[in-house]
Structure formats: structure tokens, C-alpha cells
Amino acid sequence: MEEYGGLAAVIDSRRRPKVLDTDALPENAAAELDQLVAAAVSMPMADDDGRARDAMSYTITIEDGDRVTALEQSDGAMSPAFASLLTWLRKYFA
């Protein structure tokens, strides 16, 4: 997971991506994460109305064997499913 942009971009432009290995998670947490990822992948991004110019942007990259899926959304245009996935990841990394 990568976070970038917003007003803090100037202060902390060297943020490192956060990495999660689902093999290290308890089975129930891995299953919950799988459901959140599936929902976020299937739901299109919300329309960006352009009002949140200093919005944070997020990239969540999922690697599953040879398949790589990258989800990119921002505070200004975020689907509810992506928001749920982001909330779960933030709690995990807290």
C-alpha cells in the first residue's frame, strides 16, 4: 500500500510502501482481506469532482502468484469498497 499527495507530501515525500504477506495472517483475517480485495476490484472508482485538490491518493497492489492487480484511488474519488479495504489495511498497519 502506498499513500501519496495531500498537504503532507512536501513534509514526507519519502514514504515507503507498506507490505503485507497474507501467508503470515491468521486464516480468518486472510479470508476477510480476500473478500475486501474482491469487492474493491469489482467496484469502479467514484467520479472525481475535482474539489479535493490536496487529496491523498492511494495505490494498493495485490500480487497473487503471477497475477498483479493495482488499485488506485484518492480521497476525492473513492468507492465504498476501496474505502473499506483501505480502513482494514490502516488498522493492520497501525
N, CA, C and O atoms as a MOPAC input file, in Angstrom:
PM7 MOZYME 1SCF
protein

 N      0.84500 1    -1.16300 1     0.00000 1
 C      0.00000 1     0.00000 1     0.00000 1
 C      0.89300 1     1.23000 1     0.00000 1
 O      1.84200 1     1.32200 1     0.77900 1
 N      0.58100 1     2.17400 1    -0.88200 1
 C      1.30800 1     3.43300 1    -0.93500 1
 C      0.32800 1     4.58500 1    -0.75200 1
 O     -0.78900 1     4.56000 1    -1.26700 1
 N      0.76500 1     5.58400 1    -0.01400 1
 C     -0.01400 1     6.80200 1     0.17200 1
 C      0.83800 1     7.95800 1    -0.31100 1
 O      2.02500 1     8.03800 1     0.00400 1
 N      0.22700 1     8.86300 1    -1.08400 1
 C      0.99300 1    10.00000 1    -1.56800 1
 C      0.06400 1    11.17200 1    -1.83600 1
 O     -1.15100 1    11.01900 1    -1.95900 1
 N      0.67900 1    12.35500 1    -1.92300 1
 C     -0.07700 1    13.56900 1    -2.19200 1
 C     -0.53400 1    14.24700 1    -0.92100 1
 O     -0.01600 1    13.98800 1     0.16600 1
 N     -1.50400 1    15.11200 1    -1.07600 1
 C     -2.03100 1    15.84300 1     0.06500 1
 C     -1.07100 1    16.91300 1     0.54000 1
 O     -0.00200 1    17.10300 1    -0.04100 1
 N     -1.44600 1    17.59800 1     1.57600 1
 C     -0.61900 1    18.66800 1     2.11700 1
 C      0.66900 1    18.15700 1     2.73000 1
 O      1.65800 1    18.88800 1     2.77900 1
 N      0.68000 1    16.92700 1     3.19600 1
 C      1.87100 1    16.36800 1     3.83800 1
 C      2.91500 1    15.89300 1     2.83400 1
 O      3.99400 1    15.46100 1     3.23900 1
 N      2.62800 1    15.95900 1     1.55200 1
 C      3.56500 1    15.44900 1     0.54400 1
 C      4.90900 1    16.15700 1     0.61500 1
 O      5.95100 1    15.52800 1     0.43600 1
 N      4.89400 1    17.44500 1     0.87100 1
 C      6.14100 1    18.20100 1     0.95400 1
 C      6.93000 1    17.79400 1     2.18900 1
 O      8.15900 1    17.74200 1     2.14900 1
 N      6.24800 1    17.51100 1     3.26700 1
 C      6.89900 1    17.15700 1     4.52600 1
 C      7.50400 1    15.76600 1     4.46400 1
 O      8.61700 1    15.55100 1     4.94300 1
 N      6.79000 1    14.82800 1     3.88400 1
 C      7.22800 1    13.43100 1     3.89800 1
 C      7.12100 1    12.83200 1     2.49900 1
 O      6.21900 1    12.04000 1     2.22700 1
 N      8.03400 1    13.20700 1     1.62300 1
 C      7.98900 1    12.73700 1     0.24400 1
 C      8.68200 1    11.39100 1     0.05800 1
 O      8.70400 1    10.85700 1    -1.05100 1
 N      9.24900 1    10.83600 1     1.13400 1
 C      9.97300 1     9.57100 1     1.01400 1
 C      9.26500 1     8.43300 1     1.73900 1
 O      9.92400 1     7.55400 1     2.29400 1
 N      7.97700 1     8.43500 1     1.74200 1
 C      7.22700 1     7.35400 1     2.38800 1
 C      7.48000 1     6.04600 1     1.66200 1
 O      7.45500 1     5.99000 1     0.43300 1
 N      7.71700 1     5.01900 1     2.41800 1
 C      7.92400 1     3.69600 1     1.83000 1
 C      6.58500 1     2.96700 1     1.74800 1
 O      5.71600 1     3.15600 1     2.60000 1
 N      6.42400 1     2.13700 1     0.72300 1
 C      5.19800 1     1.33400 1     0.64900 1
 C      5.10600 1     0.38200 1     1.84200 1
 O      6.12200 1    -0.08800 1     2.35500 1
 N      3.90700 1     0.11200 1     2.26400 1
 C      3.67100 1    -0.85700 1     3.33900 1
 C      3.34400 1    -2.19500 1     2.69000 1
 O      2.54600 1    -2.26500 1     1.75500 1
 N      3.96500 1    -3.25100 1     3.19100 1
 C      3.82500 1    -4.57300 1     2.57800 1
 C      3.21300 1    -5.54100 1     3.58200 1
 O      3.57900 1    -5.55200 1     4.75700 1
 N      2.28500 1    -6.34600 1     3.10700 1
 C      1.60000 1    -7.33200 1     3.93100 1
 C      1.65600 1    -8.67800 1     3.22300 1
 O      1.26100 1    -8.78800 1     2.06300 1
 N      2.14000 1    -9.69200 1     3.91000 1
 C      2.15500 1   -11.05600 1     3.37900 1
 C      0.97600 1   -11.79700 1     3.99700 1
 O      0.97100 1   -12.06400 1     5.19900 1
 N     -0.01100 1   -12.12600 1     3.19300 1
 C     -1.21700 1   -12.76000 1     3.73400 1
 C     -0.94300 1   -14.14300 1     4.30800 1
 O     -1.72300 1   -14.63900 1     5.12100 1
 N      0.15100 1   -14.77000 1     3.89900 1
 C      0.50300 1   -16.07400 1     4.47900 1
 C      0.82600 1   -15.96000 1     5.96600 1
 O      0.75800 1   -16.94900 1     6.69600 1
 N      1.18000 1   -14.75100 1     6.41700 1
 C      1.51700 1   -14.53500 1     7.82000 1
 C      0.29100 1   -14.17500 1     8.66600 1
 O      0.39400 1   -14.04500 1     9.88600 1
 N     -0.86300 1   -14.01500 1     8.02100 1
 C     -2.08500 1   -13.64400 1     8.74100 1
 C     -2.81100 1   -14.87500 1     9.26500 1
 O     -2.68800 1   -15.96200 1     8.70200 1
 N     -3.56900 1   -14.70000 1    10.34900 1
 C     -4.47600 1   -15.77200 1    10.76500 1
 C     -5.47400 1   -16.04900 1     9.63000 1
 O     -5.78000 1   -15.15800 1     8.83800 1
 N     -5.96700 1   -17.26000 1     9.56000 1
 C     -6.83800 1   -17.67100 1     8.45600 1
 C     -8.05900 1   -16.77600 1     8.30100 1
 O     -8.43000 1   -16.42400 1     7.18100 1
 N     -8.69300 1   -16.40100 1     9.41800 1
 C     -9.90100 1   -15.56700 1     9.33100 1
 C     -9.58200 1   -14.16000 1     8.82400 1
 O    -10.37800 1   -13.57700 1     8.08700 1
 N     -8.43100 1   -13.60900 1     9.20600 1
 C     -8.03500 1   -12.28200 1     8.73600 1
 C     -7.71300 1   -12.32200 1     7.24500 1
 O     -8.07400 1   -11.40300 1     6.51000 1
 N     -7.04000 1   -13.37500 1     6.79300 1
 C     -6.72200 1   -13.51900 1     5.37100 1
 C     -8.00000 1   -13.64700 1     4.54300 1
 O     -8.09000 1   -13.08500 1     3.45100 1
 N     -8.98100 1   -14.37800 1     5.05500 1
 C    -10.25800 1   -14.53600 1     4.34800 1
 C    -10.99700 1   -13.20400 1     4.26300 1
 O    -11.56700 1   -12.87000 1     3.22400 1
 N    -10.98500 1   -12.44700 1     5.35600 1
 C    -11.63500 1   -11.13700 1     5.35900 1
 C    -10.95700 1   -10.21000 1     4.35700 1
 O    -11.62900 1    -9.49200 1     3.61600 1
 N     -9.64000 1   -10.22400 1     4.33500 1
 C     -8.89700 1    -9.39200 1     3.39300 1
 C     -9.20500 1    -9.80200 1     1.95300 1
 O     -9.37600 1    -8.93600 1     1.09500 1
 N     -9.27700 1   -11.08700 1     1.67600 1
 C     -9.62800 1   -11.57000 1     0.33200 1
 C    -10.98700 1   -11.03100 1    -0.11200 1
 O    -11.14900 1   -10.62200 1    -1.26200 1
 N    -11.95900 1   -11.03100 1     0.79600 1
 C    -13.29200 1   -10.52100 1     0.46900 1
 C    -13.25200 1    -9.02300 1     0.17600 1
 O    -13.90100 1    -8.55100 1    -0.75800 1
 N    -12.49200 1    -8.28300 1     0.97200 1
 C    -12.38300 1    -6.83800 1     0.76400 1
 C    -11.70600 1    -6.51900 1    -0.56900 1
 O    -12.12800 1    -5.61100 1    -1.28600 1
 N    -10.66100 1    -7.26800 1    -0.89200 1
 C     -9.96500 1    -7.06200 1    -2.16600 1
 C    -10.90300 1    -7.36700 1    -3.33100 1
 O    -10.97800 1    -6.58800 1    -4.28100 1
 N    -11.61600 1    -8.48200 1    -3.27000 1
 C    -12.54200 1    -8.85300 1    -4.34700 1
 C    -13.60300 1    -7.77400 1    -4.55500 1
 O    -13.94300 1    -7.44800 1    -5.69200 1
 N    -14.11800 1    -7.23000 1    -3.47800 1
 C    -15.12900 1    -6.17600 1    -3.58500 1
 C    -14.53500 1    -4.91000 1    -4.19900 1
 O    -15.17200 1    -4.27900 1    -5.04300 1
 N    -13.32900 1    -4.53200 1    -3.78900 1
 C    -12.68800 1    -3.32400 1    -4.31000 1
 C    -12.34900 1    -3.46600 1    -5.78900 1
 O    -12.46600 1    -2.50600 1    -6.55000 1
 N    -11.93200 1    -4.65300 1    -6.19500 1
 C    -11.59900 1    -4.89100 1    -7.60300 1
 C    -12.85300 1    -4.79900 1    -8.47000 1
 O    -12.79800 1    -4.28400 1    -9.58600 1
 N    -13.96800 1    -5.29000 1    -7.96800 1
 C    -15.19400 1    -5.34300 1    -8.77300 1
 C    -15.96900 1    -4.03200 1    -8.79700 1
 O    -16.85200 1    -3.85900 1    -9.63700 1
 N    -15.65900 1    -3.10800 1    -7.89400 1
 C    -16.41300 1    -1.86000 1    -7.82800 1
 C    -15.61500 1    -0.73800 1    -8.48900 1
 O    -14.46400 1    -0.50200 1    -8.12100 1
 N    -16.21100 1    -0.04200 1    -9.46000 1
 C    -15.48500 1     1.03900 1   -10.13100 1
 C    -15.23400 1     2.21800 1    -9.19700 1
 O    -15.91700 1     2.40400 1    -8.19000 1
 N    -14.22900 1     3.00600 1    -9.57100 1
 C    -13.87400 1     4.18800 1    -8.79700 1
 C    -15.00300 1     5.21400 1    -8.90100 1
 O    -15.65600 1     5.32800 1    -9.93800 1
 N    -15.21900 1     5.94300 1    -7.84000 1
 C    -16.21900 1     7.00300 1    -7.83500 1
 C    -15.74100 1     8.15500 1    -8.72000 1
 O    -14.54400 1     8.29700 1    -8.96800 1
 N    -16.67900 1     8.97200 1    -9.19400 1
 C    -16.32000 1    10.12300 1   -10.01800 1
 C    -15.56800 1    11.15000 1    -9.18900 1
 O    -15.92600 1    11.42500 1    -8.04400 1
 N    -14.52200 1    11.71200 1    -9.78100 1
 C    -13.72900 1    12.75000 1    -9.12200 1
 C    -14.29100 1    14.09700 1    -9.53900 1
 O    -14.24100 1    14.46200 1   -10.71400 1
 N    -14.82300 1    14.83300 1    -8.57900 1
 C    -15.40700 1    16.13000 1    -8.90100 1
 C    -14.36500 1    17.24800 1    -8.90500 1
 O    -14.70500 1    18.39300 1    -9.20300 1
 N    -13.11700 1    16.94900 1    -8.58400 1
 C    -12.03800 1    17.92600 1    -8.64500 1
 C    -11.97700 1    18.89200 1    -7.48000 1
 O    -11.12600 1    19.78100 1    -7.47100 1
 N    -12.84400 1    18.74900 1    -6.50400 1
 C    -12.85800 1    19.69500 1    -5.38600 1
 C    -11.77900 1    19.42500 1    -4.34900 1
 O    -11.43700 1    20.31800 1    -3.57400 1
 N    -11.24700 1    18.23600 1    -4.31800 1
 C    -10.24800 1    17.87500 1    -3.29500 1
 C     -8.85000 1    17.91200 1    -3.90900 1
 O     -8.22200 1    16.87200 1    -4.11000 1
 N     -8.37400 1    19.11200 1    -4.20300 1
 C     -7.08300 1    19.26000 1    -4.87500 1
 C     -5.90900 1    18.78200 1    -4.02300 1
 O     -4.88800 1    18.35800 1    -4.56500 1
 N     -6.03800 1    18.84300 1    -2.72500 1
 C     -4.94900 1    18.39900 1    -1.84000 1
 C     -5.21700 1    16.99500 1    -1.29100 1
 O     -4.66900 1    16.60800 1    -0.25900 1
 N     -6.05800 1    16.24500 1    -1.98700 1
 C     -6.44600 1    14.91000 1    -1.52000 1
 C     -5.26900 1    13.94500 1    -1.54800 1
 O     -4.36700 1    14.05400 1    -2.37800 1
 N     -5.30500 1    13.01000 1    -0.62700 1
 C     -4.33500 1    11.92100 1    -0.63200 1
 C     -4.75700 1    10.92500 1    -1.70700 1
 O     -5.94300 1    10.75000 1    -1.98700 1
 N     -3.75800 1    10.27800 1    -2.30300 1
 C     -4.00200 1     9.20900 1    -3.26500 1
 C     -3.40200 1     7.93200 1    -2.71900 1
 O     -2.45100 1     7.96300 1    -1.93700 1
 N     -3.96300 1     6.80600 1    -3.13500 1
 C     -3.55200 1     5.51000 1    -2.60200 1
 C     -3.41400 1     4.50800 1    -3.73800 1
 O     -4.23000 1     4.47400 1    -4.65900 1
 N     -2.38300 1     3.70700 1    -3.65900 1
 C     -2.21500 1     2.58100 1    -4.57000 1
 C     -2.08700 1     1.32600 1    -3.72600 1
 O     -1.20700 1     1.22700 1    -2.87100 1
 N     -2.95900 1     0.38500 1    -3.96800 1
 C     -2.90000 1    -0.91200 1    -3.29900 1
 C     -2.60700 1    -1.93700 1    -4.38500 1
 O     -3.39900 1    -2.13000 1    -5.30700 1
 N     -1.46400 1    -2.58600 1    -4.26200 1
 C     -1.04000 1    -3.57200 1    -5.25100 1
 C     -1.17800 1    -4.96100 1    -4.65400 1
 O     -0.67800 1    -5.23800 1    -3.56400 1
 N     -1.86400 1    -5.82600 1    -5.38300 1
 C     -2.09400 1    -7.19300 1    -4.92000 1
 C     -1.33500 1    -8.13500 1    -5.84700 1
 O     -1.56200 1    -8.15000 1    -7.05600 1
 N     -0.44300 1    -8.91100 1    -5.27300 1
 C      0.29500 1    -9.91500 1    -6.03800 1
 C     -0.20200 1   -11.28900 1    -5.61200 1
 O     -0.14000 1   -11.65200 1    -4.43700 1
 N     -0.69300 1   -12.04000 1    -6.57800 1
 C     -1.21400 1   -13.38400 1    -6.31900 1
 C     -0.61000 1   -14.31400 1    -7.36500 1
 O     -1.13200 1   -14.44400 1    -8.47200 1
 N      0.48400 1   -14.95200 1    -7.00200 1
 C      1.21000 1   -15.77100 1    -7.97200 1
 C      1.78700 1   -14.87300 1    -9.04700 1
 O      2.52900 1   -13.93500 1    -8.75200 1
 N      1.44500 1   -15.16100 1   -10.29700 1
 C      1.92800 1   -14.35500 1   -11.41800 1
 C      1.01900 1   -13.16900 1   -11.72600 1
 O      1.36300 1   -12.32400 1   -12.55200 1
 N     -0.12000 1   -13.10200 1   -11.07900 1
 C     -1.08800 1   -12.03300 1   -11.34300 1
 C     -0.85200 1   -10.85000 1   -10.40500 1
 O     -0.73200 1   -11.01300 1    -9.19100 1
 N     -0.78800 1    -9.64400 1   -11.00200 1
 C     -0.61900 1    -8.41500 1   -10.22800 1
 C     -1.78500 1    -7.48800 1   -10.56200 1
 O     -2.07300 1    -7.22700 1   -11.73000 1
 N     -2.44800 1    -6.99700 1    -9.52200 1
 C     -3.55600 1    -6.06000 1    -9.67800 1
 C     -3.22800 1    -4.81400 1    -8.87700 1
 O     -2.89000 1    -4.89900 1    -7.69600 1
 N     -3.32700 1    -3.65300 1    -9.51700 1
 C     -3.07900 1    -2.39000 1    -8.82300 1
 C     -4.37700 1    -1.59000 1    -8.78900 1
 O     -4.99700 1    -1.34200 1    -9.82400 1
 N     -4.77300 1    -1.19500 1    -7.59900 1
 C     -5.95300 1    -0.36300 1    -7.40000 1
 C     -5.47700 1     1.02500 1    -7.00200 1
 O     -4.70300 1     1.16600 1    -6.05400 1
 N     -5.93000 1     2.05000 1    -7.71400 1
 C     -5.53100 1     3.42300 1    -7.40100 1
 C     -6.77700 1     4.27100 1    -7.23300 1
 O     -7.63000 1     4.33200 1    -8.11800 1
 N     -6.86800 1     4.92500 1    -6.08500 1
 C     -7.98200 1     5.83600 1    -5.84300 1
 C     -7.49200 1     6.96200 1    -4.94600 1
 O     -6.37300 1     6.92300 1    -4.43500 1
 N     -8.34100 1     7.96100 1    -4.76200 1
 C     -7.95700 1     9.10700 1    -3.93800 1
 C     -9.10300 1     9.48500 1    -3.00900 1
 O    -10.22600 1     9.00100 1    -3.14300 1
 N     -8.78600 1    10.36100 1    -2.06800 1
 C     -9.82200 1    10.84400 1    -1.15400 1
 C    -10.93900 1    11.55100 1    -1.92200 1
 O    -12.08400 1    11.56800 1    -1.47100 1
 N    -10.61200 1    12.13500 1    -3.07600 1
 C    -11.60200 1    12.85100 1    -3.86800 1
 C    -12.48400 1    11.95100 1    -4.70200 1
 O    -13.55200 1    12.37100 1    -5.14600 1
 N    -12.05600 1    10.72000 1    -4.92300 1
 C    -12.82600 1     9.78100 1    -5.74800 1
 C    -12.53200 1     8.37200 1    -5.26700 1
 O    -11.61200 1     7.71600 1    -5.75500 1
 N    -13.31800 1     7.91200 1    -4.31000 1
 C    -13.05900 1     6.60300 1    -3.71200 1
 C    -14.35900 1     5.81900 1    -3.59500 1
 O    -15.35600 1     6.32100 1    -3.07600 1
 N    -14.33700 1     4.59200 1    -4.07900 1
 C    -15.51500 1     3.73800 1    -3.94800 1
 C    -15.64500 1     3.28000 1    -2.49200 1
 O    -14.64800 1     3.22400 1    -1.77300 1
 N    -16.84800 1     2.95700 1    -2.06000 1
 C    -17.02400 1     2.44700 1    -0.69900 1
 C    -16.21800 1     1.16900 1    -0.44500 1
 O    -15.70500 1     0.97300 1     0.65700 1
 N    -16.10400 1     0.30800 1    -1.44600 1
 C    -15.35100 1    -0.94100 1    -1.27100 1
 C    -13.86300 1    -0.66100 1    -1.09100 1
 O    -13.20900 1    -1.30000 1    -0.26700 1
 N    -13.32300 1     0.28700 1    -1.85400 1
 C    -11.91300 1     0.65100 1    -1.69700 1
 C    -11.69700 1     1.27200 1    -0.31700 1
 O    -10.69200 1     0.99500 1     0.33800 1
 N    -12.63000 1     2.10600 1     0.12200 1
 C    -12.52800 1     2.73100 1     1.44500 1
 C    -12.50700 1     1.67200 1     2.54400 1
 O    -11.75500 1     1.79800 1     3.51000 1
 N    -13.32000 1     0.64000 1     2.40700 1
 C    -13.33000 1    -0.44200 1     3.40200 1
 C    -12.00200 1    -1.18500 1     3.42300 1
 O    -11.48400 1    -1.50900 1     4.49200 1
 N    -11.45200 1    -1.45500 1     2.24500 1
 C    -10.14900 1    -2.12000 1     2.15400 1
 C     -9.06200 1    -1.24800 1     2.76700 1
 O     -8.21800 1    -1.74100 1     3.51600 1
 N     -9.07500 1     0.03500 1     2.45500 1
 C     -8.08500 1     0.96600 1     2.99500 1
 C     -8.18100 1     1.03700 1     4.52000 1
 O     -7.15600 1     1.04800 1     5.20200 1
 N     -9.38600 1     1.08600 1     5.05200 1
 C     -9.58700 1     1.11400 1     6.50400 1
 C     -9.02400 1    -0.14300 1     7.15000 1
 O     -8.36100 1    -0.06200 1     8.18500 1
 N     -9.27800 1    -1.30400 1     6.55500 1
 C     -8.75500 1    -2.56900 1     7.08700 1
 C     -7.23000 1    -2.54000 1     7.10100 1
 O     -6.61000 1    -2.90800 1     8.09800 1
 N     -6.62800 1    -2.10500 1     6.00400 1
 C     -5.16400 1    -2.05900 1     5.92300 1
 C     -4.57700 1    -1.07400 1     6.93000 1
 O     -3.55700 1    -1.35700 1     7.55900 1
 N     -5.21600 1     0.07200 1     7.08100 1
 C     -4.71300 1     1.05500 1     8.05900 1
 C     -4.74900 1     0.48700 1     9.47400 1
 O     -3.81800 1     0.70500 1    10.25000 1
 N     -5.80400 1    -0.23400 1     9.81700 1
 C     -5.87200 1    -0.85500 1    11.14700 1
 C     -4.77200 1    -1.89500 1    11.30300 1
 O     -4.16000 1    -2.00000 1    12.36600 1
 N     -4.52000 1    -2.66100 1    10.25400 1
 C     -3.47400 1    -3.68500 1    10.31700 1
 C     -2.10000 1    -3.04000 1    10.51600 1
 O     -1.30400 1    -3.51700 1    11.32500 1
 N     -1.82100 1    -1.96600 1     9.78900 1
 C     -0.50600 1    -1.32900 1     9.84900 1
 C     -0.34800 1    -0.38900 1    11.04000 1
 O      0.75400 1     0.09600 1    11.29500 1
 N     -1.42800 1    -0.12400 1    11.77200 1
 C     -1.35800 1     0.81000 1    12.91500 1
 C     -0.50700 1     0.26200 1    14.03800 1
 O     -0.34600 1     0.91800 1    15.06700 1

